[in-house]
Amino acid sequence: MRLKTDTTKVTIIAALFAALTCIGTMIIKIPTPTNGYIHPGDGFVLLSGLLLGPVWGALAAGFGSALSDLIGGYFIYVPATFIIKALTAITAYFICKPIAKHIHTKTALPALIISGVAGEAVMVFGYFVFEIFMLSVLNDVTLSAGVIASLAGIIPNIIQGIFGVIISSVLYPLLRRCLRSNNTGFVCLI
């Protein structure tokens, strides 16, 4: 019976993180020249991976981010966003785990920053590649024109990634303490 209870708890918390990711993505939007927007939702994407592990974290990050694109009218981005944000959460988890084991500090900050930067690098690269595909294949633009146009999205995505790393680095210690004290059965790497 305990296994079912643990699965139920993790499912509920993963759904909560998906909702936080969606809301964090939708509430504060700073428009970019590429018709996208910068938002604090990436902080919750990283937190999903770091606190829930690779499977539940990827699902929470992917569904929450994709849902915000769906609700916001960015329909063409929904499948790409699901994959990119899930990979961002997975990357953060798998980078943070070995760093946390090998770097022994009083704070988790170095591991959080390094894993957050790695995860956000996946996000920046993923959207760059998707926008090339979208422009070149779906809009019938030459590949070189698609690459040049997609370069415009790199700086806004890097800025968004920086905010995501800051948000996750600040919130992780607070949430980790809370989740561990409530015996929720979370991964909580460090």
C-alpha positions in Angstrom: 0.0 0.0 0.0 2.9 2.4 0.7 4.1 2.2 -2.9 0.7 3.4 -4.2 0.7 6.3 -1.6 4.2 7.4 -2.7 3.2 7.3 -6.4 0.1 9.3 -5.6 2.1 11.9 -3.7 4.7 12.3 -6.5 1.9 12.5 -9.1 0.2 15.2 -7.2 3.4 17.2 -6.7 4.4 16.7 -10.4 1.0 18.1 -11.4 1.6 21.0 -9.1 4.9 21.7 -10.7 3.4 21.4 -14.1 0.8 24.1 -13.0 3.5 26.3 -11.5 5.5 26.0 -14.8 2.5 26.9 -16.8 1.5 29.9 -14.6 5.1 31.0 -14.3 5.4 31.0 -18.1 2.1 32.8 -18.7 1.8 35.4 -16.0 5.0 37.5 -16.6 5.7 37.9 -20.3 8.3 40.2 -21.8 7.9 40.2 -25.6 10.9 39.6 -27.8 11.5 40.6 -31.4 11.0 37.0 -32.6 7.3 37.0 -31.5 8.2 35.0 -28.5 8.5 36.1 -24.9 10.9 35.9 -21.9 9.3 34.5 -18.7 10.2 33.1 -15.3 8.8 29.6 -16.1 12.2 28.1 -16.8 13.0 28.3 -13.1 10.1 25.8 -12.5 11.3 23.7 -15.4 14.7 23.4 -13.7 13.1 22.8 -10.3 10.9 20.1 -11.8 14.0 18.1 -12.9 16.0 18.8 -9.8 13.3 17.9 -7.3 11.2 15.3 -9.1 13.9 13.4 -11.0 14.3 12.7 -14.7 10.9 11.1 -15.4 8.4 13.0 -13.3 10.5 16.2 -13.7 10.5 15.9 -17.4 6.8 15.3 -17.5 6.0 18.2 -15.3 8.3 20.6 -17.2 7.1 19.4 -20.6 3.4 19.4 -19.9 3.4 22.7 -17.9 5.4 24.5 -20.6 3.5 23.0 -23.5 0.2 23.9 -21.9 1.2 27.5 -21.6 2.0 27.6 -25.3 -1.4 25.9 -26.1 -3.3 28.4 -23.9 -1.3 31.3 -25.2 -2.0 30.5 -28.8 1.5 29.4 -29.8 0.1 26.1 -31.3 3.0 25.4 -33.6 5.4 25.4 -30.6 3.5 22.9 -28.4 5.2 19.7 -29.4 8.7 21.3 -29.6 8.2 23.0 -26.3 7.2 19.7 -24.6 10.3 18.0 -25.9 12.7 20.9 -25.3 11.5 21.7 -21.7 11.5 18.0 -20.8 15.1 17.7 -22.0 16.0 20.8 -20.1 14.7 19.2 -16.8 16.4 15.9 -17.6 19.7 17.6 -18.4 19.6 19.6 -15.2 19.0 16.5 -13.1 21.8 14.4 -14.7 24.3 17.2 -14.6 23.5 18.1 -11.0 23.7 14.6 -9.6 27.4 13.9 -10.2 28.4 17.5 -9.4 26.6 17.3 -6.1 28.5 14.0 -5.3 31.9 15.4 -6.2 31.7 19.0 -5.0 31.3 19.1 -1.2 30.3 22.6 -0.2 28.1 24.1 2.5 25.7 25.2 -0.2 24.3 23.5 -3.3 24.8 26.7 -5.3 27.7 25.5 -7.5 25.8 22.4 -8.6 22.6 24.3 -9.1 24.2 26.9 -11.2 26.2 24.5 -13.4 23.3 22.1 -13.9 20.9 25.1 -14.6 23.3 26.5 -17.2 23.6 23.1 -18.9 19.8 22.6 -18.9 19.2 26.1 -20.3 21.9 25.5 -23.0 19.7 22.6 -24.1 16.7 25.0 -24.2 18.5 27.6 -26.2 19.9 25.1 -28.7 16.5 23.3 -28.9 14.6 26.4 -29.9 17.3 27.5 -32.3 17.1 24.1 -34.2 13.3 24.1 -34.0 13.0 27.6 -35.4 15.3 26.7 -38.3 13.1 23.7 -39.0 9.9 25.8 -38.7 11.2 28.6 -41.0 13.0 26.3 -43.5 10.5 23.5 -43.8 7.1 24.9 -42.8 7.5 28.4 -44.2 9.5 27.4 -47.3 12.5 29.6 -46.6 16.0 28.6 -47.6 18.1 26.9 -44.9 20.6 29.7 -44.7 17.8 32.3 -44.3 16.2 30.1 -41.6 19.5 29.9 -39.7 20.0 33.7 -39.9 16.5 34.4 -38.8 16.7 31.9 -35.9 19.8 33.6 -34.6 17.6 36.4 -33.4 16.0 34.1 -30.8 19.3 33.1 -29.1 19.9 36.3 -27.0 16.3 36.4 -25.6 16.5 32.7 -24.8 19.8 33.1 -23.0 18.3 35.9 -20.9 15.3 33.7 -20.1 17.7 30.9 -19.2 19.7 33.2 -16.8 16.5 34.1 -15.0 15.5 30.4 -14.8 18.9 29.6 -13.2 18.6 32.4 -10.7 15.0 31.5 -9.8 15.8 27.8 -9.4 18.9 28.4 -7.4 17.0 30.7 -5.0 13.9 28.4 -4.6 15.6 25.0 -4.6 17.0 25.1 -1.0 13.6 26.3 0.3 11.6 23.7 -1.5 14.1 20.9 -0.8 13.8 21.6 2.9 10.0 21.7 2.8 9.7 18.5 0.7 12.1 16.5 2.8 10.5 17.6 6.1 7.1 16.5 4.8 8.5 13.0 3.8 7.2 13.2 0.3 9.6 10.7 -1.2 11.3 13.1 -3.6 14.6 12.7 -5.3 16.1 16.0 -3.9 19.6 15.5 -5.2 21.6 17.7 -2.8 
